[in-house]
Amino acid sequence: GSRWAGLVVVCARCLEMQQAAVRAVRARPLRRGDLTGEILSPSTGHVLSRIGHLPPSFVELDALRPSLRGRFHRLDMTEPARAFVRKHPPMGLLRRSACEMANTVASTMHLGLFAMHLLDAASARGLLRSGGVDRFETLVDVGAGPGYVTQPLASLFRTTVATEAARPCYWRLRTRGYHAVLGEGLSDEVVREVDAALGGASPEVDVVSALNVLDRCSRPRELLAQMRALAARRSSGRVLLALRLPVDQRVVLPGGSVEAAEEALPLSGGPGRPASSSDGGGGGGGGGGSAMEGLLEELVWEEALDAFAGMLEEDVGLRVECFSRVPYLCQGEHEVTLPFTALDDAL
């Protein structure tokens, strides 16, 4: 069967469920073998999705900075992941039509029309323990969407508070029983509501997570600094990030239009910005068309991870304790050709 490798420690996530973001994901076929980037149906053997570059269980550790090479935490395909694939067959015509009528991705999330899978509870626990998490009392998940990806993680903690900027997803979180806070990022107002939900003034937090959020918010560096401050309330607090690499950075507005982020992540492309933020340039013009496609072809996963880890340590003060590599399975428009899109995530 297919084998996966996951990625743990400082990672992120947000309103990446936007249709425009899904269109930007490019899946390239891979060679078959014992290790393959193809995700296959457990029942029929048909290809459900693909991850680009190399088999996802493969990381070229020698291509990373020395401080990262011994911190890789391997994650493989698990039975909960196979069960998710079996439970969510390709969308039929009526379901796709309902998604189009819902108009916004936030609305389709609220209606439960898109399903997503990143980590099961056992894999998440192993990853977090490798990253130095020594207590599972309190989790704050930033940009939780409708809670699909939050749920396995939340099952490990006694208390979970989920923040969300989109009102339809916020109500979905409430109906699923989460302590939900409506607001963007971790502003002062959001943090006050988080503290109130946790029942104290500046309570300790064991893990602050942002799963596939950073590349979909306008000020990701500011959010990272806010997450670091929240996690630092406890000496062993940790930040957990999930981020698709190479970075395809864009902000999708409520009406569906796309704009450039105010703060660039390393080696990222997006609308109105050159293919790489590391080329020192402004300028840009044009959208994320051919330049973005060229970037995704040229950059390898390890190069993007190395640049992101460097930014975390030098600009934010976060050190990668461990990392993994895992496909983030998403339903959506891409299902016209394949049942899932698999984003090549770093954790």
ZADO-1210 file (C-alpha; in nm, 4 decimals, padded with zeros to 6 digits):
<atoms>
<atom x="00.0000" y="00.0000" z="00.0000" code="GLY" pos="1"/>
<atom x="00.0919" y="00.3651" z="-00.0039" code="SER" pos="2"/>
<atom x="00.3274" y="00.4895" z="00.2644" code="ARG" pos="3"/>
<atom x="00.3366" y="00.8371" z="00.4051" code="TRP" pos="4"/>
<atom x="00.5777" y="01.0434" z="00.6030" code="ALA" pos="5"/>
<atom x="00.4535" y="01.3185" z="00.8279" code="GLY" pos="6"/>
<atom x="00.6104" y="01.6366" z="00.9590" code="LEU" pos="7"/>
<atom x="00.5982" y="01.7748" z="01.3178" code="VAL" pos="8"/>
<atom x="00.6809" y="02.0689" z="01.5231" code="VAL" pos="9"/>
<atom x="00.6256" y="02.4224" z="01.4105" code="VAL" pos="10"/>
<atom x="00.3546" y="02.4149" z="01.1448" code="CYS" pos="11"/>
<atom x="00.0476" y="02.6017" z="01.0409" code="ALA" pos="12"/>
<atom x="-00.2992" y="02.6172" z="00.8827" code="ARG" pos="13"/>
<atom x="-00.5905" y="02.8570" z="00.7991" code="CYS" pos="14"/>
<atom x="-00.8723" y="02.9148" z="00.5511" code="LEU" pos="15"/>
<atom x="-00.6964" y="02.7065" z="00.2905" code="GLU" pos="16"/>
<atom x="-01.0220" y="02.5415" z="00.2039" code="MET" pos="17"/>
<atom x="-01.0829" y="02.8174" z="-00.0464" code="GLN" pos="18"/>
<atom x="-01.1640" y="02.7072" z="-00.3987" code="GLN" pos="19"/>
<atom x="-00.9026" y="02.9333" z="-00.5520" code="ALA" pos="20"/>
<atom x="-00.6392" y="02.7740" z="-00.3304" code="ALA" pos="21"/>
<atom x="-00.7466" y="02.4265" z="-00.4389" code="VAL" pos="22"/>
<atom x="-00.7104" y="02.5266" z="-00.8056" code="ARG" pos="23"/>
<atom x="-00.3512" y="02.6324" z="-00.7407" code="ALA" pos="24"/>
<atom x="-00.2443" y="02.2905" z="-00.6134" code="VAL" pos="25"/>
<atom x="-00.0639" y="02.0901" z="-00.8783" code="ARG" pos="26"/>
<atom x="-00.0390" y="01.7115" z="-00.8486" code="ALA" pos="27"/>
<atom x="00.2306" y="01.5398" z="-01.0504" code="ARG" pos="28"/>
<atom x="00.2285" y="01.1639" z="-01.1148" code="PRO" pos="29"/>
<atom x="00.5003" y="00.9561" z="-00.9519" code="LEU" pos="30"/>
<atom x="00.6616" y="00.6255" z="-01.0278" code="ARG" pos="31"/>
<atom x="00.5053" y="00.3188" z="-00.8717" code="ARG" pos="32"/>
<atom x="00.6930" y="00.0993" z="-00.6265" code="GLY" pos="33"/>
<atom x="00.7077" y="00.0023" z="-00.2640" code="ASP" pos="34"/>
<atom x="00.7221" y="00.3719" z="-00.1802" code="LEU" pos="35"/>
<atom x="00.4858" y="00.5767" z="-00.3933" code="THR" pos="36"/>
<atom x="00.3326" y="00.9218" z="-00.3889" code="GLY" pos="37"/>
<atom x="00.0077" y="00.7821" z="-00.5255" code="GLU" pos="38"/>
<atom x="-00.2753" y="00.7385" z="-00.2756" code="ILE" pos="39"/>
<atom x="-00.4770" y="00.4347" z="-00.3780" code="LEU" pos="40"/>
<atom x="-00.8277" y="00.3167" z="-00.3000" code="SER" pos="41"/>
<atom x="-00.8124" y="00.0330" z="-00.0438" code="PRO" pos="42"/>
<atom x="-01.0964" y="-00.1458" z="-00.2256" code="SER" pos="43"/>
<atom x="-01.0295" y="-00.0923" z="-00.5982" code="THR" pos="44"/>
<atom x="-00.6641" y="00.0103" z="-00.6164" code="GLY" pos="45"/>
<atom x="-00.7570" y="00.3151" z="-00.8254" code="HIS" pos="46"/>
<atom x="-00.5504" y="00.6305" z="-00.7823" code="VAL" pos="47"/>
<atom x="-00.7280" y="00.8740" z="-00.5502" code="LEU" pos="48"/>
<atom x="-00.4644" y="01.1458" z="-00.5424" code="SER" pos="49"/>
<atom x="-00.0951" y="01.2145" z="-00.5919" code="ARG" pos="50"/>
<atom x="00.1732" y="01.4167" z="-00.4211" code="ILE" pos="51"/>
<atom x="00.4406" y="01.5849" z="-00.6258" code="GLY" pos="52"/>
<atom x="00.8213" y="01.5594" z="-00.6145" code="HIS" pos="53"/>
<atom x="00.9118" y="01.2214" z="-00.4599" code="LEU" pos="54"/>
<atom x="00.7362" y="00.9548" z="-00.2554" code="PRO" pos="55"/>
<atom x="00.6099" y="01.1384" z="00.0542" code="PRO" pos="56"/>
<atom x="00.7900" y="00.9034" z="00.2912" code="SER" pos="57"/>
<atom x="01.1151" y="01.0252" z="00.1396" code="PHE" pos="58"/>
<atom x="01.3027" y="01.3278" z="00.2746" code="VAL" pos="59"/>
<atom x="01.6522" y="01.4086" z="00.1499" code="GLU" pos="60"/>
<atom x="01.7989" y="01.4842" z="00.4912" code="LEU" pos="61"/>
<atom x="02.1399" y="01.5769" z="00.3495" code="ASP" pos="62"/>
<atom x="01.9720" y="01.8685" z="00.1691" code="ALA" pos="63"/>
<atom x="01.8689" y="02.0225" z="00.5038" code="LEU" pos="64"/>
<atom x="02.0713" y="02.2331" z="00.7447" code="ARG" pos="65"/>
<atom x="02.2561" y="02.0188" z="01.0028" code="PRO" pos="66"/>
<atom x="02.0266" y="02.1261" z="01.2871" code="SER" pos="67"/>
<atom x="01.7284" y="01.9648" z="01.1119" code="LEU" pos="68"/>
<atom x="01.8766" y="01.6353" z="00.9947" code="ARG" pos="69"/>
<atom x="01.8288" y="01.4434" z="01.3186" code="GLY" pos="70"/>
<atom x="01.4799" y="01.5786" z="01.3874" code="ARG" pos="71"/>
<atom x="01.2758" y="01.3942" z="01.1248" code="PHE" pos="72"/>
<atom x="00.9778" y="01.1988" z="01.2633" code="HIS" pos="73"/>
<atom x="00.8469" y="00.9486" z="01.0115" code="ARG" pos="74"/>
<atom x="00.4718" y="00.8961" z="00.9794" code="LEU" pos="75"/>
<atom x="00.3231" y="00.6161" z="00.7697" code="ASP" pos="76"/>
<atom x="-00.0223" y="00.5435" z="00.6269" code="MET" pos="77"/>
<atom x="-00.2481" y="00.4399" z="00.9146" code="THR" pos="78"/>
<atom x="-00.5776" y="00.2558" z="00.9380" code="GLU" pos="79"/>
<atom x="-00.7705" y="00.5758" z="01.0320" code="PRO" pos="80"/>
<atom x="-00.6372" y="00.7339" z="00.7123" code="ALA" pos="81"/>
<atom x="-00.7484" y="00.4343" z="00.5075" code="ARG" pos="82"/>
<atom x="-01.0890" y="00.4490" z="00.6777" code="ALA" pos="83"/>
<atom x="-01.1191" y="00.8170" z="00.5815" code="PHE" pos="84"/>
<atom x="-01.0499" y="00.7294" z="00.2180" code="VAL" pos="85"/>
<atom x="-01.3098" y="00.4514" z="00.2239" code="ARG" pos="86"/>
<atom x="-01.5685" y="00.6770" z="00.3870" code="LYS" pos="87"/>
<atom x="-01.5362" y="00.9616" z="00.1376" code="HIS" pos="88"/>
<atom x="-01.5816" y="00.8447" z="-00.2221" code="PRO" pos="89"/>
<atom x="-01.5701" y="01.0942" z="-00.5120" code="PRO" pos="90"/>
<atom x="-01.8408" y="01.3596" z="-00.5041" code="MET" pos="91"/>
<atom x="-02.1397" y="01.3033" z="-00.7279" code="GLY" pos="92"/>
<atom x="-02.2994" y="01.5654" z="-00.9495" code="LEU" pos="93"/>
<atom x="-02.5550" y="01.6717" z="-00.6873" code="LEU" pos="94"/>
<atom x="-02.2901" y="01.7204" z="-00.4182" code="ARG" pos="95"/>
<atom x="-02.0680" y="01.9247" z="-00.6505" code="ARG" pos="96"/>
<atom x="-02.3693" y="02.1342" z="-00.7480" code="SER" pos="97"/>
<atom x="-02.4427" y="02.1981" z="-00.3811" code="ALA" pos="98"/>
<atom x="-02.0838" y="02.3206" z="-00.3359" code="CYS" pos="99"/>
<atom x="-02.1251" y="02.5635" z="-00.6246" code="GLU" pos="100"/>
<atom x="-02.4558" y="02.6909" z="-00.4869" code="MET" pos="101"/>
<atom x="-02.3004" y="02.7443" z="-00.1433" code="ALA" pos="102"/>
<atom x="-02.0744" y="02.9970" z="-00.3199" code="ASN" pos="103"/>
<atom x="-01.8015" y="03.0278" z="-00.0543" code="THR" pos="104"/>
<atom x="-01.5722" y="02.7622" z="00.0832" code="VAL" pos="105"/>
<atom x="-01.6640" y="02.8662" z="00.4381" code="ALA" pos="106"/>
<atom x="-02.0286" y="02.7872" z="00.3599" code="SER" pos="107"/>
<atom x="-01.9435" y="02.4466" z="00.2114" code="THR" pos="108"/>
<atom x="-01.7400" y="02.3741" z="00.5243" code="MET" pos="109"/>
<atom x="-02.0373" y="02.4657" z="00.7426" code="HIS" pos="110"/>
<atom x="-02.2594" y="02.2319" z="00.5426" code="LEU" pos="111"/>
<atom x="-02.0069" y="01.9511" z="00.5736" code="GLY" pos="112"/>
<atom x="-01.9557" y="01.9216" z="00.1953" code="LEU" pos="113"/>
<atom x="-01.5745" y="01.9148" z="00.2013" code="PHE" pos="114"/>
<atom x="-01.3892" y="01.6546" z="00.4083" code="ALA" pos="115"/>
<atom x="-01.0233" y="01.6782" z="00.5127" code="MET" pos="116"/>
<atom x="-00.7702" y="01.4514" z="00.6799" code="HIS" pos="117"/>
<atom x="-00.4235" y="01.5359" z="00.8103" code="LEU" pos="118"/>
<atom x="-00.3353" y="01.3269" z="01.1179" code="LEU" pos="119"/>
<atom x="-00.5085" y="01.0646" z="01.3285" code="ASP" pos="120"/>
<atom x="-00.4862" y="01.0886" z="01.7079" code="ALA" pos="121"/>
<atom x="-00.2127" y="00.8264" z="01.7525" code="ALA" pos="122"/>
<atom x="00.0110" y="00.9840" z="01.4878" code="SER" pos="123"/>
<atom x="-00.0454" y="01.3295" z="01.6367" code="ALA" pos="124"/>
<atom x="00.0474" y="01.2060" z="01.9856" code="ARG" pos="125"/>
<atom x="00.3705" y="01.0508" z="01.8607" code="GLY" pos="126"/>
<atom x="00.4625" y="01.3640" z="01.6710" code="LEU" pos="127"/>
<atom x="00.3941" y="01.5928" z="01.9656" code="LEU" pos="128"/>
<atom x="00.5892" y="01.3746" z="02.2084" code="ARG" pos="129"/>
<atom x="00.8842" y="01.3769" z="01.9685" code="SER" pos="130"/>
<atom x="00.8549" y="01.7552" z="01.9681" code="GLY" pos="131"/>
<atom x="00.8842" y="01.7747" z="02.3470" code="GLY" pos="132"/>
<atom x="00.5190" y="01.7992" z="02.4517" code="VAL" pos="133"/>
<atom x="00.5084" y="01.6587" z="02.8056" code="ASP" pos="134"/>
<atom x="00.1495" y="01.7417" z="02.9017" code="ARG" pos="135"/>
<atom x="-00.1833" y="01.7183" z="02.7172" code="PHE" pos="136"/>
<atom x="-00.4042" y="01.9584" z="02.9128" code="GLU" pos="137"/>
<atom x="-00.4724" y="02.2610" z="02.6917" code="THR" pos="138"/>
<atom x="-00.4757" y="02.3111" z="02.3134" code="LEU" pos="139"/>
<atom x="-00.5481" y="02.6335" z="02.1227" code="VAL" pos="140"/>
<atom x="-00.6073" y="02.5699" z="01.7512" code="ASP" pos="141"/>
<atom x="-00.5905" y="02.8847" z="01.5374" code="VAL" pos="142"/>
<atom x="-00.7972" y="02.8970" z="01.2182" code="GLY" pos="143"/>
<atom x="-00.9723" y="02.5687" z="01.2912" code="ALA" pos="144"/>
<atom x="-01.2186" y="02.5873" z="01.0017" code="GLY" pos="145"/>
<atom x="-01.5099" y="02.3460" z="01.0612" code="PRO" pos="146"/>
<atom x="-01.2980" y="02.1263" z="01.2914" code="GLY" pos="147"/>
<atom x="-01.2215" y="01.8266" z="01.0678" code="TYR" pos="148"/>
<atom x="-00.8456" y="01.8507" z="01.1217" code="VAL" pos="149"/>
<atom x="-00.8827" y="01.9798" z="01.4778" code="THR" pos="150"/>
<atom x="-01.0840" y="01.6814" z="01.6043" code="GLN" pos="151"/>
<atom x="-00.8099" y="01.4117" z="01.6172" code="PRO" pos="152"/>
<atom x="-00.5733" y="01.6583" z="01.7823" code="LEU" pos="153"/>
<atom x="-00.8363" y="01.7826" z="02.0281" code="ALA" pos="154"/>
<atom x="-00.9102" y="01.4256" z="02.1395" code="SER" pos="155"/>
<atom x="-00.5663" y="01.4185" z="02.3031" code="LEU" pos="156"/>
<atom x="-00.6264" y="01.7219" z="02.5258" code="PHE" pos="157"/>
<atom x="-00.8473" y="01.7829" z="02.8255" code="ARG" pos="158"/>
<atom x="-00.9481" y="02.1303" z="02.6964" code="THR" pos="159"/>
<atom x="-00.9446" y="02.2707" z="02.3414" code="THR" pos="160"/>
<atom x="-01.0231" y="02.6243" z="02.2305" code="VAL" pos="161"/>
<atom x="-01.0620" y="02.6778" z="01.8553" code="ALA" pos="162"/>
<atom x="-01.0451" y="03.0185" z="01.6866" code="THR" pos="163"/>
<atom x="-01.1976" y="03.0898" z="01.3454" code="GLU" pos="164"/>
<atom x="-01.2463" y="03.4023" z="01.1336" code="ALA" pos="165"/>
<atom x="-01.5271" y="03.2728" z="00.9080" code="ALA" pos="166"/>
<atom x="-01.8657" y="03.2876" z="01.0770" code="ARG" pos="167"/>
<atom x="-02.0127" y="02.9755" z="00.9052" code="PRO" pos="168"/>
<atom x="-01.7173" y="02.7660" z="01.0244" code="CYS" pos="169"/>
<atom x="-01.7372" y="02.9246" z="01.3681" code="TYR" pos="170"/>
<atom x="-02.0982" y="02.8066" z="01.4037" code="TRP" pos="171"/>
<atom x="-01.9966" y="02.4627" z="01.2775" code="ARG" pos="172"/>
<atom x="-01.7363" y="02.4457" z="01.5560" code="LEU" pos="173"/>
<atom x="-01.9977" y="02.5472" z="01.8117" code="ARG" pos="174"/>
<atom x="-02.2399" y="02.2762" z="01.6970" code="THR" pos="175"/>
<atom x="-01.9586" y="02.0200" z="01.7269" code="ARG" pos="176"/>
<atom x="-01.9089" y="02.1118" z="02.0924" code="GLY" pos="177"/>
<atom x="-01.5877" y="02.3167" z="02.0763" code="TYR" pos="178"/>
<atom x="-01.5066" y="02.6220" z="02.2848" code="HIS" pos="179"/>
<atom x="-01.5013" y="02.8468" z="01.9760" code="ALA" pos="180"/>
<atom x="-01.3799" y="03.2059" z="01.9468" code="VAL" pos="181"/>
<atom x="-01.4783" y="03.4171" z="01.6456" code="LEU" pos="182"/>
<atom x="-01.1929" y="03.6384" z="01.5280" code="GLY" pos="183"/>
<atom x="-00.8892" y="03.6814" z="01.3068" code="GLU" pos="184"/>
<atom x="-00.5593" y="03.5286" z="01.4195" code="GLY" pos="185"/>
<atom x="-00.4588" y="03.5919" z="01.7804" code="LEU" pos="186"/>
<atom x="-00.5415" y="03.9589" z="01.8229" code="SER" pos="187"/>
<atom x="-00.5617" y="04.1007" z="02.1751" code="ASP" pos="188"/>
<atom x="-00.9395" y="04.0637" z="02.1696" code="GLU" pos="189"/>
<atom x="-00.9208" y="03.7005" z="02.0548" code="VAL" pos="190"/>
<atom x="-00.6616" y="03.6180" z="02.3217" code="VAL" pos="191"/>
<atom x="-00.8834" y="03.7703" z="02.5911" code="ARG" pos="192"/>
<atom x="-01.1705" y="03.5468" z="02.4785" code="GLU" pos="193"/>
<atom x="-00.9390" y="03.2450" z="02.4685" code="VAL" pos="194"/>
<atom x="-00.8263" y="03.3196" z="02.8233" code="ASP" pos="195"/>
<atom x="-01.1878" y="03.3518" z="02.9359" code="ALA" pos="196"/>
<atom x="-01.2724" y="03.0165" z="02.7765" code="ALA" pos="197"/>
<atom x="-00.9798" y="02.8610" z="02.9639" code="LEU" pos="198"/>
<atom x="-01.1042" y="03.0124" z="03.2895" code="GLY" pos="199"/>
<atom x="-00.8233" y="03.2393" z="03.3964" code="GLY" pos="200"/>
<atom x="-00.5935" y="03.5360" z="03.3396" code="ALA" pos="201"/>
<atom x="-00.3032" y="03.4330" z="03.1119" code="SER" pos="202"/>
<atom x="-00.3525" y="03.0570" z="03.1669" code="PRO" pos="203"/>
<atom x="-00.0804" y="02.8178" z="03.0572" code="GLU" pos="204"/>
<atom x="-00.1226" y="02.6533" z="02.7148" code="VAL" pos="205"/>
<atom x="00.0499" y="02.3281" z="02.6246" code="ASP" pos="206"/>
<atom x="00.0175" y="02.3487" z="02.2442" code="VAL" pos="207"/>
<atom x="-00.0799" y="02.6297" z="02.0070" code="VAL" pos="208"/>
<atom x="-00.1511" y="02.4961" z="01.6577" code="SER" pos="209"/>
<atom x="-00.2115" y="02.6491" z="01.3159" code="ALA" pos="210"/>
<atom x="-00.2740" y="02.3802" z="01.0559" code="LEU" pos="211"/>
<atom x="-00.2507" y="02.4982" z="00.6963" code="ASN" pos="212"/>
<atom x="-00.3252" y="02.8571" z="00.7979" code="VAL" pos="213"/>
<atom x="-00.0042" y="03.0549" z="00.7483" code="LEU" pos="214"/>
<atom x="-00.0154" y="03.0561" z="00.3670" code="ASP" pos="215"/>
<atom x="-00.3763" y="03.1809" z="00.3708" code="ARG" pos="216"/>
<atom x="-00.3497" y="03.4750" z="00.6104" code="CYS" pos="217"/>
<atom x="-00.2258" y="03.8227" z="00.5269" code="SER" pos="218"/>
<atom x="00.0249" y="03.8608" z="00.8125" code="ARG" pos="219"/>
<atom x="00.1715" y="03.5151" z="00.8858" code="PRO" pos="220"/>
<atom x="00.4836" y="03.6432" z="01.0606" code="ARG" pos="221"/>
<atom x="00.2742" y="03.8450" z="01.3024" code="GLU" pos="222"/>
<atom x="00.0584" y="03.5379" z="01.3703" code="LEU" pos="223"/>
<atom x="00.3691" y="03.3288" z="01.4391" code="LEU" pos="224"/>
<atom x="00.4923" y="03.5854" z="01.6930" code="ALA" pos="225"/>
<atom x="00.1491" y="03.5812" z="01.8617" code="GLN" pos="226"/>
<atom x="00.1511" y="03.1991" z="01.8749" code="MET" pos="227"/>
<atom x="00.5003" y="03.2007" z="02.0238" code="ARG" pos="228"/>
<atom x="00.3907" y="03.4453" z="02.2960" code="ALA" pos="229"/>
<atom x="00.0909" y="03.2300" z="02.3853" code="LEU" pos="230"/>
<atom x="00.2931" y="02.9070" z="02.3982" code="ALA" pos="231"/>
<atom x="00.5681" y="03.0760" z="02.6022" code="ALA" pos="232"/>
<atom x="00.3330" y="03.1092" z="02.9015" code="ARG" pos="233"/>
<atom x="00.4511" y="02.7583" z="02.9850" code="ARG" pos="234"/>
<atom x="00.8215" y="02.6728" z="02.9760" code="SER" pos="235"/>
<atom x="00.7523" y="02.3551" z="02.7791" code="SER" pos="236"/>
<atom x="00.4773" y="02.5034" z="02.5602" code="GLY" pos="237"/>
<atom x="00.4977" y="02.4142" z="02.1914" code="ARG" pos="238"/>
<atom x="00.3795" y="02.5524" z="01.8578" code="VAL" pos="239"/>
<atom x="00.2503" y="02.2993" z="01.6047" code="LEU" pos="240"/>
<atom x="00.2405" y="02.4079" z="01.2404" code="LEU" pos="241"/>
<atom x="00.1262" y="02.2437" z="00.9200" code="ALA" pos="242"/>
<atom x="00.2231" y="02.4116" z="00.5956" code="LEU" pos="243"/>
<atom x="00.2083" y="02.2975" z="00.2358" code="ARG" pos="244"/>
<atom x="00.5528" y="02.3136" z="00.0718" code="LEU" pos="245"/>
<atom x="00.6638" y="02.4746" z="-00.1509" code="PRO" pos="246"/>
<atom x="00.4570" y="02.7637" z="-00.0192" code="VAL" pos="247"/>
<atom x="00.1727" y="02.8893" z="-00.2398" code="ASP" pos="248"/>
<atom x="00.0866" y="03.2032" z="-00.0468" code="GLN" pos="249"/>
<atom x="-00.2402" y="03.3857" z="-00.1167" code="ARG" pos="250"/>
<atom x="-00.5293" y="03.5378" z="00.0723" code="VAL" pos="251"/>
<atom x="-00.8777" y="03.4434" z="-00.0467" code="VAL" pos="252"/>
<atom x="-01.1381" y="03.7044" z="00.0385" code="LEU" pos="253"/>
<atom x="-01.4985" y="03.6207" z="00.1371" code="PRO" pos="254"/>
<atom x="-01.6266" y="03.6902" z="-00.2147" code="GLY" pos="255"/>
<atom x="-01.3740" y="03.4494" z="-00.3676" code="GLY" pos="256"/>
<atom x="-01.1236" y="03.7033" z="-00.5035" code="SER" pos="257"/>
<atom x="-00.7554" y="03.6559" z="-00.4283" code="VAL" pos="258"/>
<atom x="-00.5026" y="03.9117" z="-00.3080" code="GLU" pos="259"/>
<atom x="-00.1380" y="03.9112" z="-00.2062" code="ALA" pos="260"/>
<atom x="-00.0433" y="03.8729" z="00.1585" code="ALA" pos="261"/>
<atom x="00.1019" y="04.1738" z="00.3378" code="GLU" pos="262"/>
<atom x="00.3883" y="03.9626" z="00.4771" code="GLU" pos="263"/>
<atom x="00.5749" y="03.7123" z="00.2611" code="ALA" pos="264"/>
<atom x="00.6862" y="03.3694" z="00.3752" code="LEU" pos="265"/>
<atom x="01.0235" y="03.2383" z="00.2492" code="PRO" pos="266"/>
<atom x="01.0330" y="03.0985" z="-00.1045" code="LEU" pos="267"/>
<atom x="00.6688" y="03.1707" z="-00.1692" code="SER" pos="268"/>
<atom x="00.4748" y="03.2846" z="-00.4716" code="GLY" pos="269"/>
<atom x="00.1319" y="03.4298" z="-00.5078" code="GLY" pos="270"/>
<atom x="-00.0752" y="03.7005" z="-00.6762" code="PRO" pos="271"/>
<atom x="00.1063" y="04.0247" z="-00.7439" code="GLY" pos="272"/>
<atom x="00.4439" y="03.9006" z="-00.6161" code="ARG" pos="273"/>
<atom x="00.7520" y="03.7576" z="-00.7868" code="PRO" pos="274"/>
<atom x="00.7957" y="03.3823" z="-00.7845" code="ALA" pos="275"/>
<atom x="01.0283" y="03.3925" z="-00.4844" code="SER" pos="276"/>
<atom x="01.0393" y="03.6338" z="-00.1940" code="SER" pos="277"/>
<atom x="01.4071" y="03.5535" z="-00.1576" code="SER" pos="278"/>
<atom x="01.5020" y="03.7300" z="-00.4804" code="ASP" pos="279"/>
<atom x="01.5018" y="04.0652" z="-00.3044" code="GLY" pos="280"/>
<atom x="01.2480" y="04.2153" z="-00.5342" code="GLY" pos="281"/>
<atom x="00.9284" y="04.4025" z="-00.5264" code="GLY" pos="282"/>
<atom x="00.7555" y="04.4721" z="-00.8515" code="GLY" pos="283"/>
<atom x="00.5634" y="04.1963" z="-00.9917" code="GLY" pos="284"/>
<atom x="00.2508" y="04.2818" z="-01.1769" code="GLY" pos="285"/>
<atom x="00.0480" y="03.9941" z="-01.3107" code="GLY" pos="286"/>
<atom x="-00.1189" y="03.7153" z="-01.1151" code="GLY" pos="287"/>
<atom x="00.0136" y="03.3862" z="-00.9865" code="GLY" pos="288"/>
<atom x="-00.0036" y="03.2170" z="-01.3289" code="GLY" pos="289"/>
<atom x="00.3046" y="03.0973" z="-01.5151" code="SER" pos="290"/>
<atom x="00.5486" y="03.2417" z="-01.2604" code="ALA" pos="291"/>
<atom x="00.3834" y="03.0438" z="-00.9830" code="MET" pos="292"/>
<atom x="00.3761" y="02.7268" z="-01.1905" code="GLU" pos="293"/>
<atom x="00.7459" y="02.7679" z="-01.2664" code="GLY" pos="294"/>
<atom x="00.8220" y="02.8115" z="-00.8967" code="LEU" pos="295"/>
<atom x="00.6391" y="02.4925" z="-00.8012" code="LEU" pos="296"/>
<atom x="00.8326" y="02.3022" z="-01.0664" code="GLU" pos="297"/>
<atom x="01.1745" y="02.4341" z="-00.9605" code="GLU" pos="298"/>
<atom x="01.1574" y="02.4312" z="-00.5811" code="LEU" pos="299"/>
<atom x="01.1923" y="02.1072" z="-00.3924" code="VAL" pos="300"/>
<atom x="01.0265" y="02.0310" z="-00.0625" code="TRP" pos="301"/>
<atom x="01.3515" y="02.0196" z="00.1349" code="GLU" pos="302"/>
<atom x="01.4643" y="02.3591" z="00.0090" code="GLU" pos="303"/>
<atom x="01.1344" y="02.5144" z="00.1109" code="ALA" pos="304"/>
<atom x="01.1457" y="02.3486" z="00.4550" code="LEU" pos="305"/>
<atom x="01.5007" y="02.4656" z="00.5150" code="ASP" pos="306"/>
<atom x="01.4092" y="02.8251" z="00.4278" code="ALA" pos="307"/>
<atom x="01.0977" y="02.8161" z="00.6462" code="PHE" pos="308"/>
<atom x="01.2862" y="02.6698" z="00.9435" code="ALA" pos="309"/>
<atom x="01.5515" y="02.9400" z="00.9062" code="GLY" pos="310"/>
<atom x="01.2868" y="03.2121" z="00.9092" code="MET" pos="311"/>
<atom x="01.1235" y="03.0635" z="01.2191" code="LEU" pos="312"/>
<atom x="01.4489" y="03.0613" z="01.4145" code="GLU" pos="313"/>
<atom x="01.5978" y="03.3902" z="01.2965" code="GLU" pos="314"/>
<atom x="01.2869" y="03.6105" z="01.2710" code="ASP" pos="315"/>
<atom x="01.0373" y="03.4579" z="01.5161" code="VAL" pos="316"/>
<atom x="01.2496" y="03.2828" z="01.7782" code="GLY" pos="317"/>
<atom x="01.1008" y="02.9363" z="01.7198" code="LEU" pos="318"/>
<atom x="01.3300" y="02.6345" z="01.6906" code="ARG" pos="319"/>
<atom x="01.2198" y="02.3201" z="01.5118" code="VAL" pos="320"/>
<atom x="01.2181" y="02.0371" z="01.7665" code="GLU" pos="321"/>
<atom x="01.0947" y="01.7788" z="01.5176" code="CYS" pos="322"/>
<atom x="00.9318" y="01.7697" z="01.1758" code="PHE" pos="323"/>
<atom x="00.7452" y="01.5309" z="00.9546" code="SER" pos="324"/>
<atom x="00.5933" y="01.5050" z="00.6098" code="ARG" pos="325"/>
<atom x="00.2346" y="01.4025" z="00.5443" code="VAL" pos="326"/>
<atom x="-00.0259" y="01.4402" z="00.2682" code="PRO" pos="327"/>
<atom x="-00.3151" y="01.6650" z="00.3668" code="TYR" pos="328"/>
<atom x="-00.6178" y="01.5113" z="00.1926" code="LEU" pos="329"/>
<atom x="-00.8864" y="01.7568" z="00.0819" code="CYS" pos="330"/>
<atom x="-01.2065" y="01.7187" z="-00.1131" code="GLN" pos="331"/>
<atom x="-01.3177" y="01.9910" z="-00.3521" code="GLY" pos="332"/>
<atom x="-01.3364" y="02.0968" z="-00.7170" code="GLU" pos="333"/>
<atom x="-01.0364" y="01.8824" z="-00.8074" code="HIS" pos="334"/>
<atom x="-01.2558" y="01.5771" z="-00.7631" code="GLU" pos="335"/>
<atom x="-01.3625" y="01.6093" z="-01.1254" code="VAL" pos="336"/>
<atom x="-01.0394" y="01.4203" z="-01.2014" code="THR" pos="337"/>
<atom x="-00.9360" y="01.2663" z="-00.8654" code="LEU" pos="338"/>
<atom x="-01.1285" y="01.2125" z="-00.5410" code="PRO" pos="339"/>
<atom x="-00.8816" y="01.4127" z="-00.3328" code="PHE" pos="340"/>
<atom x="-00.6162" y="01.6781" z="-00.3579" code="THR" pos="341"/>
<atom x="-00.3111" y="01.5850" z="-00.1485" code="ALA" pos="342"/>
<atom x="-00.1155" y="01.8859" z="-00.0267" code="LEU" pos="343"/>
<atom x="00.2472" y="01.8022" z="00.0489" code="ASP" pos="344"/>
<atom x="00.2513" y="01.9223" z="00.4096" code="ASP" pos="345"/>
<atom x="00.5333" y="01.9808" z="00.6526" code="ALA" pos="346"/>
<atom x="00.4478" y="01.9432" z="01.0214" code="LEU" pos="347"/>
</atoms>
